[in-house]
């Protein structure tokens, strides 16, 4: 994996606005999951902030877009973002919150069941 530690970045880069996974997915026209997969495979340069969150430099993303002809054709083909892909991305990125909400609701039902 080609991840760089955010603390190791120079001051110039730290002042520069880094892109999020969502920003990159909008620029490239692919799903957020595909962006994460490309970054984790090392195909796309990415940075980890705090060891968790992926961030990207806009210049590197634009260069990646230009240098990858196979990927460029895929971007044109992926302009239609299907409902199934949207639902899949929603659950992929929000599974923790959904599970937490279900546990809270279950606990509230147990607590207020006797009243």
ZIWO-V34514 format. One line per field, one symbol per residue. ss: DSSP state (@ for helix, = for strand, . for the rest). Layout:
ss: ???
//
This chain:
ss: ..===@@@..@@@@@...=.@@@@@@@@...@@@@@@@@@@....====...====.@@@@@@@@@@.@@@@@@@@@.....@@@@@@@@@@@@@@@@@@@@@@@@@@@@@@...
//
